[in-house]
Amino acid sequence: MTMLIEARGLDVAYGAAPPVLHHVDFTLRAGEIVTIVGPNGSGKSTLVRALLGMVPMTRGSLWRAPGLRVGYVPQSLHLDANLPLTVARFLRLNRRLDTAQVAGLLARVGAPGLEARELATLSGGQFQRVLLARALAGEPQLLVLDEPTQGLDQPGTAAFYRLIEEVRRALGCAVLSVSHDLHVVMSASDRVVCLNGHVCCEGTPSVVSNAPEYRALFGMGTQGALALYQHHHDHGTDHPDHPHDHEVCDHDH
Amino acid sequence: MIIDAFVLRALAAGLLLALAAGPLGCFVVWRRMAYFGDATAHGAILGVALALAFGVSVTLGTLVTALVMALVIAALQGRGWAVDTLLGVMAHSALALGLVAVSFLPGVRVDLSAWLFGDILTVGTADLWTAAAGVALVLALLVWRWEALLTATISEDLARSLGLEPRREQLVLVLALAIVVAVALKVVGALLIGAMLLIPPATARVYARGPEGMALAAVGLAAMAVVVGLVASLWLDTPAGPSIVTAAAAFFAGTVGGAALRRALISRARV
């Protein structure tokens, strides 16, 4: 499969502070679904931003497929109440879209008819769908979601992830998403990368069948959109060459 | 009725200011830069003092100090100080320093109230051409960068993901703000420039359905305030700059009050 992004030995630091990311290797191929998980402050968003060239890296090499079309769904968007902005105008920011294209995008994300609504009056779920619609406007080869379900409840999160899967099936794009919840990732993920300043571990997610309490919580209620990711790793052997203070990945399994 | 040339020049200067202050003021409101505008405007007094001391044009002096002021604030932002504290320190220091500097000028009698509250009736033909050039530059900047500015205002992350640089867009606004301050100094004075940037867009917000509509409505409201305020000041013999701002404030009160009344009537009708 064609490579979309390849990073080797990536370091990112903000100012003089110790690097947020240290020696991260990361690859993403066309059509792949990859989820980055990690505790708060583990550099998940920073990694995504560095991969997209939104923050400069301090060391390492980064390659992106030439002309890579990226649809980016930002983590949060604080809109000043004094800025009147309809959904249609928001979708047209920096993009030329006709009325039919706007309607098509909104229908694709399951939010038809919202064109004339002001962004500030949307519910959390509607708002996320509109952000997704905007990201899809450029026919992306790669869809990037930075904690897209922040502020959504459990059913809302599940519905949103189901929507992402639908969209991906339709477009065939790669999906790179960030989740702050160590346990809940898209069940369709090909790969889960656990980050804590460095890559702690990565692998395929497996639905945990022998954990009925989690199954009850996430599995049934979400119609399989969410799954539990089990971490299999042995920390001592992960990065023998550079022991540092990130080494303790403090999450329960 | 014969309208004196100085009144027409005053009107032209006021309308030119309205043209630039409307859209720029919208960004000041959307980005919560109200204090930023004030600080830049107050710095202009220091510019007046420096221009008179060094014998250069006052417009150039105010433009340069407003720009330096705005750049210093932009550079200091996000370095540990709360923005409102930083702006308060800068705004009042610049104003005080400017007033002290003016008092040192030997042999120059400076009419301070003209710089603080404007002196629109003394606008000359040369002033008008300078103002027209400044306003044209501001409008060109805003039209050229409109989508990028709007995107960076809505979400810096979104802007970065599109390959835009939010800090560069902020510099565009800072430059436009410095130019508008230099133009507005003669019209409404350093203390009331902030009012012309804030009040018309705040009023326009009540009517607007989109960002472009809000900018256009702000231009219209600012222009109306200039006309009404100027006529009232001639008629009532009140200072022109404060009269213009008073007119703008009256439109704001009327609009917001009217909207509240309409809502109240609608909700009563439903009961």
Interface residues (C-beta under 8 A of the other chain):
Chain A: R49 L52 G53 M54 V70 Y72 P74 Q75 L77 H78 L79 D80 N82 L83 P84 L85 T86 R89 F90 L93 N94 V144 D146
Chain B: V29 W30 R31 R32 E147 A148 L150 T151 T153 I154 S155 D157 L158 R160 S161 L162 G163 P201 A202 R205 A208 R209 G210 P211 G213 M214
